[in-house]
Amino acid sequence: MPASLVPAALRYAEQVARSGSIQRAAKDLNVAASAINRQVLQLEETLGVPLFERVAKGMRLTPAGDALVTLARRWMADERRTAAELRQLQGVDQGHVRVMAMDSHVNGILPALIADLDVRHPRISLDVEVASTDAAVAALTAGDADIAAIFNLSPRRDIHVLWSAELPFGCVIAPDHPLARRGSISLQEVVAHPIVLQSRALMIRRYLEARHGWLFTQERKTLETNSLQLVKILAREEGYVAFTSELDAAPELIAGTLVFRPVRDKGAEPQMVSIAIDGRKPLTRVGRIVAETLERLIGQTIANVRRAGPASD
């Protein structure tokens, strides 16, 4: 399918919405700005409604434009899926898969995924974006992603979970931290030490605030950051306690530079890692290959972490 079946006017309007202006869309598409502007104007005239508000900083979608661009993105996603299926009918595992993943997957799982596919399925290409759970779900439902590997996904009728695994709720600390001598720890024990907290964009932070809000009401030494790498450095080198999952610190736990201790408090709920897709659309064969590879690699990583880090007495 060398040429797109989606009309150029729709593709141009979608890119203008994505880029924020006609000039940036022209640069992204390598098409003359005048051609894009002409197509958008003709589309507005045909439909009888404005699709964009022309503002000082560029172009902003109107409600009608938002509805049309959503439709265009669905058609474009369907076209990509159909092209992949046609290649598969020819006996070729070739195609492009868009993956949403979490920051914790960057240091181990995503490089392993790319290396594995390079060897086993060299004709499968990837578009990998690191985002929060909320952003990953939004990308799935908008047709901007095919697969998401995410934490603590809330049940949704339009999202289908292909695979999931429980992760105990707990903390990571340095091997020489006083709490490392314990096989499990309580939240009351944790608050005697400096705590590093992850951003409110992450589900584990929202869980802490919803279920253990008292942690945030008493005066104590805490630090908040949206950087997982900083969280792990502070835990490893500065004596902080970090509420996070085994996968967030998997390379360090396997190497022995950090240790994980589960929280034993009553009601401490396990975290969940899931591989999910848009439940309204079938997954292509190449998509299934990528999802199954992700499942295998995440499962192996969890097993490696638990083999490397037996609890202390």
Contacts in CASP RR format, 6 or more apart in sequence:
PFRMAT RR
TARGET T0000
AUTHOR 0000-0000-0000
METHOD contacts of the structure
MODEL  1
MPASLVPAALRYAEQVARSGSIQRAAKDLNVAASAINRQVLQLEETLGVP
LFERVAKGMRLTPAGDALVTLARRWMADERRTAAELRQLQGVDQGHVRVM
AMDSHVNGILPALIADLDVRHPRISLDVEVASTDAAVAALTAGDADIAAI
FNLSPRRDIHVLWSAELPFGCVIAPDHPLARRGSISLQEVVAHPIVLQSR
ALMIRRYLEARHGWLFTQERKTLETNSLQLVKILAREEGYVAFTSELDAA
PELIAGTLVFRPVRDKGAEPQMVSIAIDGRKPLTRVGRIVAETLERLIGQ
TIANVRRAGPASD
1 79 0 8 1.000
1 82 0 8 1.000
1 83 0 8 1.000
1 86 0 8 1.000
4 11 0 8 1.000
4 76 0 8 1.000
4 79 0 8 1.000
5 79 0 8 1.000
6 72 0 8 1.000
6 75 0 8 1.000
6 76 0 8 1.000
6 79 0 8 1.000
8 39 0 8 1.000
9 39 0 8 1.000
9 40 0 8 1.000
9 42 0 8 1.000
9 43 0 8 1.000
10 43 0 8 1.000
10 68 0 8 1.000
10 71 0 8 1.000
10 72 0 8 1.000
10 75 0 8 1.000
11 72 0 8 1.000
11 76 0 8 1.000
12 25 0 8 1.000
12 29 0 8 1.000
12 31 0 8 1.000
12 35 0 8 1.000
12 36 0 8 1.000
12 39 0 8 1.000
12 40 0 8 1.000
13 39 0 8 1.000
13 40 0 8 1.000
13 43 0 8 1.000
13 51 0 8 1.000
13 65 0 8 1.000
13 68 0 8 1.000
13 69 0 8 1.000
13 72 0 8 1.000
14 69 0 8 1.000
14 72 0 8 1.000
14 73 0 8 1.000
14 76 0 8 1.000
15 25 0 8 1.000
15 28 0 8 1.000
15 29 0 8 1.000
15 36 0 8 1.000
16 22 0 8 1.000
16 25 0 8 1.000
16 36 0 8 1.000
16 40 0 8 1.000
16 52 0 8 1.000
16 59 0 8 1.000
17 52 0 8 1.000
17 59 0 8 1.000
17 61 0 8 1.000
17 65 0 8 1.000
17 66 0 8 1.000
17 69 0 8 1.000
18 25 0 8 1.000
18 28 0 8 1.000
19 25 0 8 1.000
19 27 0 8 1.000
19 28 0 8 1.000
20 58 0 8 1.000
20 59 0 8 1.000
20 60 0 8 1.000
21 57 0 8 1.000
21 58 0 8 1.000
21 59 0 8 1.000
22 33 0 8 1.000
22 36 0 8 1.000
22 37 0 8 1.000
22 40 0 8 1.000
22 58 0 8 1.000
22 59 0 8 1.000
23 33 0 8 1.000
25 31 0 8 1.000
25 33 0 8 1.000
25 36 0 8 1.000
26 32 0 8 1.000
26 33 0 8 1.000
26 35 0 8 1.000
26 36 0 8 1.000
29 36 0 8 1.000
40 51 0 8 1.000
40 52 0 8 1.000
43 51 0 8 1.000
43 68 0 8 1.000
44 50 0 8 1.000
44 51 0 8 1.000
44 52 0 8 1.000
47 64 0 8 1.000
47 68 0 8 1.000
49 62 0 8 1.000
49 64 0 8 1.000
49 65 0 8 1.000
50 62 0 8 1.000
50 64 0 8 1.000
50 65 0 8 1.000
51 61 0 8 1.000
51 62 0 8 1.000
51 64 0 8 1.000
51 65 0 8 1.000
51 68 0 8 1.000
51 69 0 8 1.000
52 59 0 8 1.000
52 60 0 8 1.000
52 61 0 8 1.000
52 62 0 8 1.000
52 65 0 8 1.000
53 59 0 8 1.000
53 60 0 8 1.000
53 61 0 8 1.000
53 62 0 8 1.000
61 69 0 8 1.000
70 142 0 8 1.000
73 142 0 8 1.000
73 143 0 8 1.000
73 144 0 8 1.000
74 143 0 8 1.000
77 143 0 8 1.000
77 144 0 8 1.000
77 281 0 8 1.000
78 281 0 8 1.000
80 96 0 8 1.000
81 281 0 8 1.000
81 282 0 8 1.000
81 284 0 8 1.000
83 95 0 8 1.000
84 94 0 8 1.000
84 95 0 8 1.000
84 96 0 8 1.000
84 284 0 8 1.000
84 285 0 8 1.000
84 286 0 8 1.000
84 287 0 8 1.000
85 284 0 8 1.000
85 285 0 8 1.000
87 94 0 8 1.000
87 95 0 8 1.000
88 94 0 8 1.000
88 284 0 8 1.000
88 285 0 8 1.000
88 286 0 8 1.000
92 123 0 8 1.000
93 121 0 8 1.000
93 123 0 8 1.000
93 124 0 8 1.000
93 285 0 8 1.000
93 286 0 8 1.000
93 289 0 8 1.000
94 123 0 8 1.000
94 124 0 8 1.000
94 286 0 8 1.000
95 123 0 8 1.000
95 124 0 8 1.000
95 125 0 8 1.000
95 284 0 8 1.000
95 286 0 8 1.000
96 124 0 8 1.000
96 125 0 8 1.000
96 126 0 8 1.000
96 127 0 8 1.000
96 286 0 8 1.000
97 124 0 8 1.000
97 125 0 8 1.000
97 126 0 8 1.000
97 127 0 8 1.000
97 146 0 8 1.000
97 147 0 8 1.000
97 284 0 8 1.000
97 286 0 8 1.000
97 287 0 8 1.000
97 290 0 8 1.000
98 126 0 8 1.000
98 127 0 8 1.000
98 129 0 8 1.000
98 139 0 8 1.000
98 144 0 8 1.000
98 145 0 8 1.000
98 146 0 8 1.000
98 147 0 8 1.000
99 113 0 8 1.000
99 126 0 8 1.000
99 127 0 8 1.000
99 128 0 8 1.000
99 129 0 8 1.000
99 145 0 8 1.000
99 146 0 8 1.000
99 147 0 8 1.000
99 148 0 8 1.000
99 149 0 8 1.000
99 290 0 8 1.000
99 294 0 8 1.000
100 129 0 8 1.000
100 130 0 8 1.000
100 131 0 8 1.000
100 135 0 8 1.000
100 136 0 8 1.000
100 139 0 8 1.000
100 140 0 8 1.000
100 145 0 8 1.000
100 147 0 8 1.000
100 148 0 8 1.000
100 149 0 8 1.000
100 150 0 8 1.000
101 109 0 8 1.000
101 110 0 8 1.000
101 128 0 8 1.000
101 129 0 8 1.000
101 130 0 8 1.000
101 131 0 8 1.000
101 136 0 8 1.000
101 148 0 8 1.000
101 149 0 8 1.000
101 150 0 8 1.000
102 130 0 8 1.000
102 131 0 8 1.000
102 132 0 8 1.000
102 133 0 8 1.000
102 136 0 8 1.000
102 149 0 8 1.000
102 150 0 8 1.000
102 151 0 8 1.000
103 130 0 8 1.000
103 228 0 8 1.000
104 151 0 8 1.000
104 228 0 8 1.000
104 244 0 8 1.000
104 245 0 8 1.000
104 247 0 8 1.000
104 248 0 8 1.000
104 249 0 8 1.000
104 250 0 8 1.000
105 130 0 8 1.000
105 149 0 8 1.000
105 247 0 8 1.000
106 130 0 8 1.000
107 250 0 8 1.000
107 251 0 8 1.000
108 250 0 8 1.000
108 251 0 8 1.000
108 301 0 8 1.000
109 149 0 8 1.000
109 247 0 8 1.000
109 250 0 8 1.000
109 294 0 8 1.000
109 297 0 8 1.000
109 298 0 8 1.000
109 301 0 8 1.000
110 128 0 8 1.000
112 297 0 8 1.000
113 126 0 8 1.000
113 290 0 8 1.000
113 293 0 8 1.000
113 294 0 8 1.000
113 297 0 8 1.000
114 126 0 8 1.000
114 128 0 8 1.000
116 293 0 8 1.000
116 297 0 8 1.000
117 124 0 8 1.000
117 126 0 8 1.000
117 289 0 8 1.000
117 290 0 8 1.000
117 293 0 8 1.000
120 293 0 8 1.000
121 286 0 8 1.000
121 289 0 8 1.000
124 286 0 8 1.000
124 289 0 8 1.000
124 290 0 8 1.000
126 290 0 8 1.000
129 139 0 8 1.000
129 145 0 8 1.000
131 139 0 8 1.000
132 201 0 8 1.000
132 202 0 8 1.000
133 150 0 8 1.000
133 151 0 8 1.000
133 152 0 8 1.000
133 153 0 8 1.000
133 202 0 8 1.000
133 203 0 8 1.000
134 201 0 8 1.000
136 145 0 8 1.000
136 148 0 8 1.000
136 150 0 8 1.000
137 148 0 8 1.000
137 150 0 8 1.000
137 153 0 8 1.000
137 156 0 8 1.000
137 159 0 8 1.000
137 276 0 8 1.000
138 144 0 8 1.000
139 145 0 8 1.000
139 148 0 8 1.000
140 148 0 8 1.000
140 159 0 8 1.000
140 276 0 8 1.000
140 277 0 8 1.000
140 278 0 8 1.000
141 158 0 8 1.000
141 159 0 8 1.000
141 278 0 8 1.000
143 278 0 8 1.000
146 277 0 8 1.000
146 278 0 8 1.000
146 283 0 8 1.000
146 284 0 8 1.000
146 287 0 8 1.000
146 290 0 8 1.000
147 275 0 8 1.000
147 276 0 8 1.000
147 277 0 8 1.000
147 283 0 8 1.000
147 287 0 8 1.000
147 290 0 8 1.000
147 291 0 8 1.000
147 294 0 8 1.000
148 275 0 8 1.000
148 276 0 8 1.000
148 277 0 8 1.000
149 273 0 8 1.000
149 274 0 8 1.000
149 275 0 8 1.000
149 294 0 8 1.000
149 298 0 8 1.000
150 273 0 8 1.000
150 274 0 8 1.000
150 276 0 8 1.000
151 202 0 8 1.000
151 203 0 8 1.000
151 204 0 8 1.000
151 245 0 8 1.000
151 247 0 8 1.000
151 271 0 8 1.000
151 272 0 8 1.000
151 273 0 8 1.000
151 274 0 8 1.000
152 203 0 8 1.000
152 204 0 8 1.000
152 207 0 8 1.000
152 271 0 8 1.000
152 272 0 8 1.000
153 159 0 8 1.000
153 161 0 8 1.000
153 164 0 8 1.000
153 272 0 8 1.000
153 274 0 8 1.000
153 276 0 8 1.000
158 278 0 8 1.000
158 279 0 8 1.000
158 280 0 8 1.000
159 276 0 8 1.000
159 277 0 8 1.000
159 278 0 8 1.000
159 279 0 8 1.000
160 276 0 8 1.000
160 277 0 8 1.000
160 278 0 8 1.000
160 279 0 8 1.000
161 274 0 8 1.000
161 275 0 8 1.000
161 276 0 8 1.000
162 274 0 8 1.000
162 275 0 8 1.000
162 276 0 8 1.000
162 277 0 8 1.000
162 283 0 8 1.000
162 291 0 8 1.000
162 295 0 8 1.000
163 274 0 8 1.000
163 275 0 8 1.000
163 291 0 8 1.000
163 295 0 8 1.000
164 272 0 8 1.000
164 273 0 8 1.000
164 274 0 8 1.000
164 275 0 8 1.000
165 272 0 8 1.000
165 273 0 8 1.000
165 298 0 8 1.000
165 299 0 8 1.000
165 302 0 8 1.000
166 270 0 8 1.000
166 271 0 8 1.000
166 272 0 8 1.000
167 245 0 8 1.000
167 246 0 8 1.000
167 247 0 8 1.000
167 270 0 8 1.000
167 271 0 8 1.000
167 272 0 8 1.000
167 273 0 8 1.000
167 302 0 8 1.000
168 246 0 8 1.000
168 262 0 8 1.000
168 263 0 8 1.000
168 270 0 8 1.000
168 271 0 8 1.000
169 207 0 8 1.000
169 243 0 8 1.000
169 262 0 8 1.000
169 263 0 8 1.000
169 268 0 8 1.000
169 269 0 8 1.000
169 270 0 8 1.000
169 271 0 8 1.000
170 185 0 8 1.000
170 243 0 8 1.000
170 244 0 8 1.000
170 245 0 8 1.000
170 260 0 8 1.000
170 261 0 8 1.000
170 262 0 8 1.000
170 263 0 8 1.000
170 268 0 8 1.000
171 179 0 8 1.000
171 185 0 8 1.000
171 190 0 8 1.000
171 241 0 8 1.000
171 242 0 8 1.000
171 243 0 8 1.000
171 244 0 8 1.000
171 260 0 8 1.000
171 261 0 8 1.000
171 263 0 8 1.000
172 232 0 8 1.000
172 235 0 8 1.000
172 241 0 8 1.000
172 242 0 8 1.000
172 244 0 8 1.000
172 248 0 8 1.000
172 249 0 8 1.000
172 252 0 8 1.000
172 253 0 8 1.000
172 258 0 8 1.000
172 259 0 8 1.000
172 260 0 8 1.000
172 261 0 8 1.000
173 179 0 8 1.000
173 180 0 8 1.000
173 235 0 8 1.000
173 239 0 8 1.000
173 240 0 8 1.000
173 241 0 8 1.000
173 242 0 8 1.000
173 258 0 8 1.000
173 259 0 8 1.000
173 261 0 8 1.000
174 180 0 8 1.000
174 235 0 8 1.000
174 236 0 8 1.000
174 237 0 8 1.000
174 239 0 8 1.000
174 257 0 8 1.000
174 258 0 8 1.000
174 259 0 8 1.000
175 256 0 8 1.000
175 257 0 8 1.000
175 258 0 8 1.000
175 259 0 8 1.000
177 193 0 8 1.000
177 239 0 8 1.000
177 241 0 8 1.000
177 259 0 8 1.000
178 193 0 8 1.000
179 185 0 8 1.000
179 189 0 8 1.000
179 190 0 8 1.000
179 193 0 8 1.000
179 241 0 8 1.000
179 261 0 8 1.000
180 259 0 8 1.000
180 261 0 8 1.000
180 312 0 8 1.000
181 312 0 8 1.000
181 313 0 8 1.000
182 189 0 8 1.000
182 261 0 8 1.000
182 312 0 8 1.000
183 261 0 8 1.000
183 262 0 8 1.000
183 311 0 8 1.000
183 312 0 8 1.000
183 313 0 8 1.000
184 261 0 8 1.000
184 262 0 8 1.000
184 263 0 8 1.000
184 264 0 8 1.000
184 311 0 8 1.000
185 261 0 8 1.000
185 262 0 8 1.000
185 263 0 8 1.000
185 264 0 8 1.000
186 263 0 8 1.000
186 264 0 8 1.000
186 265 0 8 1.000
187 212 0 8 1.000
187 215 0 8 1.000
187 263 0 8 1.000
187 265 0 8 1.000
190 241 0 8 1.000
190 263 0 8 1.000
191 215 0 8 1.000
191 218 0 8 1.000
191 220 0 8 1.000
193 239 0 8 1.000
193 240 0 8 1.000
193 241 0 8 1.000
194 220 0 8 1.000
194 221 0 8 1.000
194 222 0 8 1.000
194 223 0 8 1.000
194 238 0 8 1.000
194 239 0 8 1.000
194 240 0 8 1.000
194 241 0 8 1.000
195 215 0 8 1.000
195 220 0 8 1.000
195 221 0 8 1.000
195 222 0 8 1.000
195 223 0 8 1.000
195 240 0 8 1.000
195 241 0 8 1.000
195 242 0 8 1.000
195 243 0 8 1.000
196 222 0 8 1.000
196 223 0 8 1.000
196 224 0 8 1.000
196 225 0 8 1.000
196 230 0 8 1.000
196 231 0 8 1.000
196 234 0 8 1.000
196 235 0 8 1.000
196 240 0 8 1.000
196 241 0 8 1.000
196 242 0 8 1.000
197 205 0 8 1.000
197 208 0 8 1.000
197 222 0 8 1.000
197 223 0 8 1.000
197 224 0 8 1.000
197 225 0 8 1.000
197 243 0 8 1.000
198 204 0 8 1.000
198 205 0 8 1.000
198 224 0 8 1.000
198 225 0 8 1.000
198 226 0 8 1.000
198 228 0 8 1.000
198 231 0 8 1.000
198 242 0 8 1.000
198 243 0 8 1.000
198 244 0 8 1.000
199 205 0 8 1.000
199 224 0 8 1.000
199 225 0 8 1.000
199 226 0 8 1.000
200 206 0 8 1.000
200 209 0 8 1.000
201 226 0 8 1.000
203 271 0 8 1.000
204 243 0 8 1.000
204 244 0 8 1.000
204 245 0 8 1.000
204 271 0 8 1.000
207 269 0 8 1.000
207 271 0 8 1.000
208 215 0 8 1.000
208 216 0 8 1.000
208 243 0 8 1.000
209 216 0 8 1.000
211 267 0 8 1.000
211 269 0 8 1.000
216 222 0 8 1.000
223 234 0 8 1.000
223 240 0 8 1.000
225 231 0 8 1.000
228 244 0 8 1.000
228 248 0 8 1.000
231 240 0 8 1.000
231 242 0 8 1.000
231 244 0 8 1.000
231 248 0 8 1.000
232 242 0 8 1.000
232 248 0 8 1.000
232 249 0 8 1.000
232 252 0 8 1.000
232 258 0 8 1.000
234 240 0 8 1.000
234 242 0 8 1.000
235 241 0 8 1.000
235 242 0 8 1.000
235 249 0 8 1.000
235 258 0 8 1.000
236 252 0 8 1.000
236 257 0 8 1.000
236 258 0 8 1.000
242 249 0 8 1.000
245 271 0 8 1.000
245 273 0 8 1.000
246 253 0 8 1.000
246 260 0 8 1.000
246 302 0 8 1.000
246 305 0 8 1.000
246 306 0 8 1.000
247 273 0 8 1.000
247 298 0 8 1.000
247 301 0 8 1.000
247 302 0 8 1.000
247 305 0 8 1.000
249 258 0 8 1.000
249 260 0 8 1.000
250 301 0 8 1.000
250 302 0 8 1.000
250 304 0 8 1.000
250 305 0 8 1.000
252 258 0 8 1.000
253 259 0 8 1.000
253 260 0 8 1.000
253 305 0 8 1.000
253 308 0 8 1.000
253 309 0 8 1.000
254 304 0 8 1.000
254 305 0 8 1.000
254 308 0 8 1.000
255 308 0 8 1.000
256 308 0 8 1.000
256 309 0 8 1.000
259 309 0 8 1.000
259 312 0 8 1.000
260 305 0 8 1.000
260 309 0 8 1.000
261 311 0 8 1.000
262 268 0 8 1.000
262 311 0 8 1.000
273 298 0 8 1.000
275 291 0 8 1.000
275 294 0 8 1.000
275 295 0 8 1.000
275 298 0 8 1.000
277 283 0 8 1.000
277 291 0 8 1.000
283 291 0 8 1.000
END
